[in-house]
Structure formats: C-alpha cells, structure tokens
Amino acid sequence: MSMLKIFVGTMYGGALDVAEQVKPLFEEAGFDVEILEQPELADLTEPMPELALFCVSTTGSGDYPGNFVPFARAIEELGPDLGALRYGLIALGDSSYGDTFCGSGRALDTLLREYGATRLGERLEVDAMETFMADDAAIPWVEEWIESQQLKGDKT
Ligand SMILES: Cc1cc2nc3c(=O)[nH]c(=O)nc-3n(C[C@H](O)[C@H](O)[C@H](O)COP(=O)(O)O)c2cc1C
C-alpha cells in the first residue's frame, strides 16, 4: 500500500482545509492518505511514508503555527535521517507581512532538505492578499503536481 501523509500546520484551519480538499486527489492517484493535525516526528520516521505533503501557514513574524512547533523542533533537535523522504510543500501566508512572507513554509523546506529529504517540484506559496480561499490555488497545483511528478500509488 502506498502511503501519503499530509502534515498540517495551522492556526485558523486554512491549511487543514487545503489538506482535506486535496486528499481525494491523492486517493484517486492510488494513495492511502492520512492527515496529521498534531504531527509528531514519529509520524514521519516510523515508518517513513512513500510521500509526504506539508500544508503549513505562518504566524507571528515568520513562525510555525503552534501545533507544528513540536514537530519542527524535534527535527532540529534529533536530526533524523530523511534521505529516503520525498515531499511536496504548500505554504500559506500573506505578502502584507513583507520579509516574513511564508516564513514558516520556507524554513521548513530548508530544514527538511538539511536532513536529506528531496522536494519534488516547486514549493507552492499561497498569498492571502491574492487568494481568498487557499484551496482555489492548492487544488490545481496538486493536480499538476501529481501529473508532472507522475505520482502513482498502488491502491486498486
Ligand atoms: C497574528 C498573525 C501573524 C501572521 N504572520 C504572518 C507572517 O509572518 N508571514 C506570512 O506570510 N503570513 C502571516 N500571517 C498570515 C497567515 O499565515 C495567513 O492568513 C494564512 O492563510 C493562515 O492560514 P491558517 O488558516 O492555516 O492558519 C499571519 C497571520 C496572523 C493572524
């Protein structure tokens, strides 16, 4: 069974909504999908999923949402080997925050790659100044991501 885990970092639920909206697209592509609203490092490493998608918004001044802090901190402190991990990343932010736009998603991207993970394709950055409902940007992006990366699970 091909497993896709969606790791969510959210304050007001926008990133969770994105995860729930894109879940069926991955199921259609043959993946067994699990959404993690309170992610822990073990969710990523024991066992490591075939594929991971991160949906994270930004709070404070470029900071991780509270529910995501323990996960990111555990990676920083324990330095797991993420060499076998392939992932995609959807960052939610607001460009009116200037330099810290999508700061959390960008920091996570750097962190995952520092420990050996491979990002498939480009990161999606959803700007609340331009896109009222993040799903409107995320759904077509995921459709294109699945297509361009030829993501296919083995669920029948
Ligand atoms: C207190 C607060 C601080 C924020 N700080 C940032 C920031 O530094 N950078 C950014 O890009 N967006 C920032 N945002 C915007 C949110 O990331 C954006 O509204 C996002 O869509 C929220 O997603 P969520 O519903 O998943 O929490 C902030 C929003 C709030 C309310």
The ligand as an SDF file (V2000), in Angstrom:
LIG
                    3D

 31 33  0  0  0  0  0  0  0  0999 V2000
   -1.0180   37.0070   14.0110 C   0  0  0  0  0  0  0  0  0  0  0  0
   -0.7250   36.6440   12.5850 C   0  0  0  0  0  0  0  0  0  0  0  0
    0.5850   36.6600   12.1380 C   0  0  0  0  0  0  0  0  0  0  0  0
    0.8850   36.3290   10.8090 C   0  0  0  0  0  0  0  0  0  0  0  0
    2.1880   36.3780   10.3800 N   0  0  0  0  0  0  0  0  0  0  0  0
    2.4730   36.0730    9.0830 C   0  0  0  0  0  0  0  0  0  0  0  0
    3.8220   36.1340    8.6090 C   0  0  0  0  0  0  0  0  0  0  0  0
    4.7610   36.4710    9.3270 O   0  0  0  0  0  0  0  0  0  0  0  0
    4.0470   35.8040    7.3100 N   0  0  0  0  0  0  0  0  0  0  0  0
    3.0510   35.4290    6.4540 C   0  0  0  0  0  0  0  0  0  0  0  0
    3.3160   35.1550    5.2970 O   0  0  0  0  0  0  0  0  0  0  0  0
    1.7520   35.3610    6.8890 N   0  0  0  0  0  0  0  0  0  0  0  0
    1.4590   35.6740    8.1720 C   0  0  0  0  0  0  0  0  0  0  0  0
    0.1570   35.6110    8.6000 N   0  0  0  0  0  0  0  0  0  0  0  0
   -0.9090   35.2380    7.6260 C   0  0  0  0  0  0  0  0  0  0  0  0
   -1.3390   33.7770    7.6990 C   0  0  0  0  0  0  0  0  0  0  0  0
   -0.2550   32.8920    7.5090 O   0  0  0  0  0  0  0  0  0  0  0  0
   -2.4000   33.5320    6.6010 C   0  0  0  0  0  0  0  0  0  0  0  0
   -3.5400   34.2930    6.8980 O   0  0  0  0  0  0  0  0  0  0  0  0
   -2.7590   32.0740    6.4420 C   0  0  0  0  0  0  0  0  0  0  0  0
   -3.6260   31.9160    5.3340 O   0  0  0  0  0  0  0  0  0  0  0  0
   -3.4320   31.4910    7.6860 C   0  0  0  0  0  0  0  0  0  0  0  0
   -3.6290   30.1060    7.4690 O   0  0  0  0  0  0  0  0  0  0  0  0
   -4.3300   29.1660    8.5670 P   0  0  0  0  0  0  0  0  0  0  0  0
   -5.8050   29.4170    8.4930 O   0  0  0  0  0  0  0  0  0  0  0  0
   -3.9660   27.7600    8.1520 O   0  0  0  0  0  0  0  0  0  0  0  0
   -3.7660   29.4670    9.9020 O   0  0  0  0  0  0  0  0  0  0  0  0
   -0.1550   35.9510    9.9230 C   0  0  0  0  0  0  0  0  0  0  0  0
   -1.4960   35.9410   10.3880 C   0  0  0  0  0  0  0  0  0  0  0  0
   -1.7700   36.2810   11.6980 C   0  0  0  0  0  0  0  0  0  0  0  0
   -3.2010   36.2920   12.1530 C   0  0  0  0  0  0  0  0  0  0  0  0
  1  2  1  0
  2  3  1  0
  2 30  2  0
  3  4  2  0
  4  5  1  0
  4 28  1  0
  5  6  2  0
  6  7  1  0
  6 13  1  0
  7  8  2  0
  7  9  1  0
  9 10  1  0
 10 11  2  0
 10 12  1  0
 12 13  2  0
 13 14  1  0
 14 15  1  0
 14 28  1  0
 15 16  1  0
 16 17  1  0
 16 18  1  0
 18 19  1  0
 18 20  1  0
 20 21  1  0
 20 22  1  0
 22 23  1  0
 23 24  1  0
 24 25  2  0
 24 26  1  0
 24 27  1  0
 28 29  2  0
 29 30  1  0
 30 31  1  0
M  END
$$$$
